[in-house]
Amino acid sequence: MKVKIYLEPSNEGGYTVIVPSLPGCISEGETKEEAIKNIKEAIELYLEPVEDDVLAISNAEEFELAI
């Protein structure tokens, strides 16, 4: 999977990275390399399924949707 990221210098020093296609997926780092490493981890966590988020709903059908 490839995603576009935006890396910008932070006013306080270091770098801020955002992923426009994943709302709220933001990270930082003191160097470009650290910021990129951190955003990779943030993306993995963002996309990781969380079992607690799945609610059992009676009379509901479950589907998988490819996007």
Number of C-alpha atoms within 10 A of each C-alpha: 2 4 9 10 17 12 17 14 15 13 8 7 10 15 21 21 21 22 18 13 10 14 9 10 17 18 21 21 19 14 14 17 10 15 22 21 14 16 22 14 12 17 17 10 12 14 10 9 10 9 7 6 7 8 7 7 8 6 6 7 6 7 6 5 5 4 3
